[in-house]
């Protein structure tokens, strides 16, 4: 596994273990047990994981998620720590880096920022650059249903167009915070929004952002 994805995987596993199975998360309707089950199913049950995007598979995904959520919590944590099985595409280094650096960063923050005593996490510039690289590639996908035009901007001026349209709202912040915003966690993202006041309100409250 790649350095960034592996680090975030282990951080997520440690955090889930520390918080226990019943702690809240930013994922609506999910506690930490549900989130742990989601991560495991995504990597180990490709036959069901497609239900996230394919409507016809959604009932199967729900059943498999329920089955995994009923497993001992410690077992779920261990499955996350050890990573995907050899037959999983996520076991390939390039796929792991491409798919998991965002997945594990966002879900780690889903647990951290749902706690009342959470504090900002310092991230090094190399990791921020890696997150930005992935955000550039996924910006149009995450912003496809935005109710306004949407531009994501780093403090150094680099931009990514997430959604074409008018009026345009420009969201400025570090890549890690832009990710949280673009993936539907607007309320906890440390960013600045510029543009039409009504458009900003619509975008800040939009439920459609993210995958």
C-alpha positions as CSV (number, residue, x, y, z in Angstrom):
1,X,0.0,0.0,0.0
2,X,1.1,3.6,-0.6
3,X,2.5,5.7,2.2
4,X,-0.4,8.2,2.3
5,X,-3.2,5.6,2.0
6,X,-1.6,3.3,4.5
7,X,-1.1,6.1,7.0
8,X,-4.7,7.3,6.7
9,X,-5.9,3.7,6.9
10,X,-4.1,3.1,10.2
11,X,-5.2,6.5,11.6
12,X,-8.8,5.6,10.8
13,X,-8.5,2.2,12.4
14,X,-6.9,3.6,15.5
15,X,-9.6,6.3,15.8
16,X,-12.5,4.0,15.3
17,X,-11.0,1.7,18.0
18,X,-10.5,4.6,20.4
19,X,-14.0,6.0,20.0
20,X,-15.8,2.7,20.2
21,X,-18.7,1.3,18.2
22,X,-21.4,3.8,19.1
23,X,-19.7,7.2,18.6
24,X,-21.3,9.6,16.1
25,X,-19.9,10.4,12.7
26,X,-20.5,13.0,10.1
27,X,-22.1,10.4,7.8
28,X,-25.8,10.9,8.3
29,X,-27.4,7.9,10.1
30,X,-24.1,6.1,10.7
31,X,-22.2,5.6,13.9
32,X,-18.7,4.3,14.1
33,X,-19.7,0.7,13.7
34,X,-21.7,1.5,10.6
35,X,-18.7,3.4,9.1
36,X,-16.3,0.6,9.9
37,X,-18.7,-1.9,8.2
38,X,-18.8,0.4,5.1
39,X,-15.1,0.5,4.8
40,X,-14.8,-3.3,5.1
41,X,-17.6,-4.0,2.6
42,X,-16.2,-1.6,0.1
43,X,-12.9,-3.4,0.0
44,X,-14.0,-7.0,0.5
45,X,-17.4,-7.3,-1.1
46,X,-17.3,-5.9,-4.6
47,X,-20.5,-7.8,-5.4
48,X,-22.4,-5.5,-3.0
49,X,-20.3,-2.3,-2.9
50,X,-21.6,-1.3,-6.3
51,X,-24.9,-0.6,-4.6
52,X,-23.5,2.8,-3.7
53,X,-23.9,3.9,-7.3
54,X,-26.2,1.3,-8.9
55,X,-29.8,1.5,-7.7
56,X,-30.5,-2.1,-8.5
57,X,-27.7,-3.3,-6.2
58,X,-28.7,-1.0,-3.3
59,X,-30.8,-3.7,-1.4
60,X,-28.0,-6.1,-1.6
61,X,-25.5,-3.6,-0.3
62,X,-27.9,-2.8,2.6
63,X,-28.1,-6.5,3.5
64,X,-24.4,-7.1,3.4
65,X,-23.7,-3.9,5.4
66,X,-26.1,-5.2,8.0
67,X,-24.3,-8.5,8.1
68,X,-20.9,-6.9,8.6
69,X,-22.2,-4.4,11.1
70,X,-23.3,-7.3,13.3
71,X,-19.8,-8.7,13.4
72,X,-17.7,-8.1,16.5
73,X,-16.4,-4.5,16.3
74,X,-12.8,-5.6,17.1
75,X,-13.0,-7.8,14.0
76,X,-14.0,-5.0,11.8
77,X,-11.2,-2.8,13.0
78,X,-8.7,-5.6,12.4
79,X,-10.0,-6.1,8.8
80,X,-9.5,-2.4,8.2
81,X,-6.0,-2.5,9.6
82,X,-4.8,-5.5,7.6
83,X,-6.2,-4.1,4.4
84,X,-7.9,-5.7,1.4
85,X,-7.5,-9.3,0.5
86,X,-5.1,-10.2,-2.2
87,X,-7.9,-10.7,-4.8
88,X,-9.2,-7.2,-4.2
89,X,-8.3,-4.4,-6.7
90,X,-7.6,-2.2,-3.7
91,X,-4.6,-4.4,-2.9
92,X,-2.8,-3.0,-6.0
93,X,-0.6,-0.1,-5.0
94,X,-1.7,2.3,-7.7
95,X,-5.4,1.7,-7.1
96,X,-4.9,2.0,-3.4
97,X,-3.3,5.4,-3.8
98,X,-5.9,6.6,-6.3
99,X,-9.0,5.4,-4.5
100,X,-8.1,5.3,-0.8
101,X,-6.1,8.5,0.0
102,X,-9.4,10.5,-0.1
103,X,-11.6,7.7,1.2
104,X,-9.6,7.3,4.4
105,X,-8.8,11.0,4.9
106,X,-12.5,12.0,4.7
107,X,-13.7,9.1,6.9
108,X,-11.1,9.8,9.5
109,X,-12.3,13.4,9.6
110,X,-15.9,12.1,9.7
111,X,-15.1,10.5,13.0
112,X,-12.8,13.3,14.4
113,X,-15.1,16.2,13.5
114,X,-18.2,14.6,14.8
115,X,-16.7,14.7,18.4
116,X,-17.4,17.9,20.4
117,X,-13.7,18.3,21.4
118,X,-12.1,17.9,18.0
119,X,-9.2,20.1,17.0
120,X,-7.7,20.9,13.6
121,X,-5.1,18.5,12.4
122,X,-1.8,19.7,11.1
123,X,-1.0,18.2,7.7
124,X,2.4,18.4,5.9
125,X,2.7,20.1,2.5
126,X,3.4,16.8,0.7
127,X,0.2,15.3,1.9
128,X,-1.7,18.5,1.0
129,X,-0.3,18.3,-2.5
130,X,-1.3,14.7,-2.8
131,X,-4.9,15.5,-1.7
132,X,-5.0,18.4,-4.2
133,X,-3.9,16.1,-7.0
134,X,-6.8,13.8,-6.3
135,X,-9.2,16.7,-5.8
136,X,-8.4,18.1,-9.2
137,X,-9.3,14.8,-10.8
138,X,-12.6,14.4,-8.9
139,X,-13.7,18.0,-8.6
140,X,-16.3,17.8,-11.5
141,X,-17.7,14.6,-10.2
142,X,-18.2,15.8,-6.6
143,X,-19.6,19.2,-7.8
144,X,-21.8,17.9,-10.6
145,X,-25.0,18.6,-8.7
146,X,-23.9,21.9,-7.1
147,X,-26.8,24.5,-7.2
148,X,-24.3,27.2,-8.4
149,X,-21.1,27.5,-10.3
150,X,-18.3,26.3,-8.1
151,X,-14.6,26.9,-8.1
152,X,-12.2,25.4,-5.6
153,X,-9.1,27.5,-4.9
154,X,-5.9,26.9,-2.8
155,X,-4.4,29.7,-0.9
156,X,-1.6,29.9,-3.5
157,X,-4.1,30.6,-6.3
158,X,-4.4,27.2,-7.9
159,X,-7.9,26.5,-8.9
160,X,-10.2,23.6,-10.0
161,X,-13.6,24.1,-11.6
162,X,-16.1,21.8,-9.8
163,X,-19.2,23.0,-11.6
164,X,-19.8,25.4,-14.4
165,X,-22.7,27.8,-14.1
166,X,-23.7,31.2,-12.7
167,X,-23.5,32.8,-10.3
168,X,-20.1,31.4,-9.4
169,X,-19.0,30.8,-5.8
170,X,-15.3,30.5,-5.1
171,X,-14.3,28.4,-2.1
172,X,-10.8,29.0,-0.8
173,X,-8.9,26.8,1.6
174,X,-6.2,24.1,2.0
175,X,-6.8,21.0,-0.1
176,X,-7.8,19.0,3.0
177,X,-10.5,21.5,3.8
178,X,-11.6,21.9,0.2
179,X,-12.0,18.1,0.1
180,X,-14.3,18.2,3.1
181,X,-16.4,20.9,1.5
182,X,-16.5,19.2,-1.9
183,X,-17.5,15.9,-0.3
184,X,-20.6,17.3,1.4
185,X,-19.1,18.3,4.8
186,X,-19.6,22.0,4.2
187,X,-20.5,22.8,7.8
188,X,-17.2,21.6,9.3
189,X,-14.8,22.7,6.5
190,X,-12.4,25.6,7.3
191,X,-12.9,27.5,4.0
192,X,-13.8,31.0,2.8
193,X,-16.6,31.5,0.3
194,X,-16.8,34.4,-2.1
195,X,-19.6,35.3,-4.5
196,X,-23.3,36.2,-4.5
197,X,-24.8,36.0,-1.0
198,X,-27.8,33.9,-1.9
199,X,-25.6,31.5,-4.0
200,X,-23.3,31.1,-1.0
201,X,-26.2,30.2,1.2
202,X,-27.5,27.6,-1.3
203,X,-24.1,26.1,-1.8
204,X,-23.4,25.9,1.9
205,X,-26.6,24.1,2.6
206,X,-26.6,21.9,-0.5
207,X,-27.1,18.2,0.2
208,X,-26.0,17.1,-3.3
209,X,-22.2,17.7,-3.0
210,X,-20.0,14.7,-2.9
211,X,-20.1,11.2,-4.4
